[in-house]
Amino acid sequence: MRIHADHTVCEGIGMCEATADDYFEVGDDGFVKVLDDSPEESERTYVKAAVEACPVSALRLEG
């Protein structure tokens, strides 16, 4: 599984970072940065919750 962030949609709200700060960070430019795009199996539920928390659907999981 890989995390994909769409910066054309991201508004920098930060719900992903608030939910999973080991994987997401809103940068000074106002866009999400994916800190680790390949979470371990044990972290997938945590990451999936963060992706689903995005109010503008700027994140998705592939694979």
Residue, then its C-alpha position, 0 to 999 in steps of 0.5 A: m500500500r502506498i499513500h498518494a497526496d493530490h496537491t491540486v486538491c489539498e487545502g492544508i487543513g491538517m486533519c491527516e497530520a492531527t490523525a497520523d503525524d508520523y505519516f503526514e505534515v502540513g508544510d509551510d507552503g500549506f500542502v500536506k507532505v507524506l513523510d512515509d508513503s509505505p506504511e507497515e501492515s500494523e500501521r495501515t488502520y491508523v493511516k487509513a483513518a487519516v486518509e478518510a479524515c481529509p475533508v477535501s479527499a486530497l489523500r488516497l491509498e493505492g495498492 
